[in-house]
Amino acid sequence: MNYWKQSKQNIYVAAHRGWKTKYPENTIPAFQAALDLGVDQLELDVRVTYDDELVVIHDATVDRTTNGTGKVCEKTLAELRALDAGIFMGEEFRGVQIPTFREFMELVKDHPTITLDVELKEYPSQPGNEKRALSVCDRVLKMIDEYGFTDRVVINSWSNELNEYIFKAYGKKYRQHVYYPISVMRDKPTIDPYSYGFCTCMFRSTFNDINMADKYEFDRMQQMGPEPWAGAGVKDEEGVDLAIQNGATLITCNNPDEILELLRKKGYHD
């Protein structure tokens, strides 16, 4: 089955950390709500605990998204489970937990069409973290295979070193998500990322509110090969119109309800 039917006329919508504006980010309720909306893709972040469990959380610390403090990598899974990852979004979400990556895969395993954007947050360039970062990467890919999602996922990292490891170790078995321009990456590449990338979020060299590259850059990227995607700076009609004008084939967003409605109204989403 071809899960990748996005185009300039049928722009996919990816829920960034789930339905982030209305639910606690990177939690099961946020992902379930986005699935119920009918998004085309779920974007999520994977880190590892002190006791080597794969968990879904964006930040290196739990401070912003839970009632706790400290680094994810210095806490056991049990310690993370004791934290409240929902209360910061409102009393109705009290008790929501940080999910494991396996729990996330269990949620999506029976969905017939959903695609995934899995961002690896463990970087080999961090001092003393190279072995751990590569191990986490391999384990995530193994679980993706286990659940039959090999053809339904893009693997995402801000690390050129990690991206190149995946490409060298696995070839083009997995679709890889890279970034534009190269200057936004954590490290310098030794291989042109646009020679093997499946897609790339198109950012501006100089940040602004929407933070989207110009149309000529989208056109040039499409000629190079990778799908040009719009990043999570798109949040309203102005951003949607710019993504359409530039030729984006996917929009990552925090408010998928509004972005889906706008695209459908304009005739750019099936």
Secondary structure, 3 states (H helix, E strand, C coil): CCCCCCCCCCCEEEEECCCCCCCCCCCHHHHHHHHHHCCCEEEEEEEECCCCCEEECCCCECCCCCCCCCEHHHCCHHHHHCCCCCHHHCHHHCCCCCCEHHHHHHHHCCCCCCEEEEEECCCCCCCCCHHHHHHHHHHHHHHHHHCCCHHHEEEECCCHHHHHHHHHHHCCCCEEEEEECHHHCCCCCCCCHHHCCCEEEECCCCCCCCCCCCHHHHHHHHHHCCEEEECCCCCCHHHHHHHHHHCCCEEEECCHHHHHHHHHHHCCCC
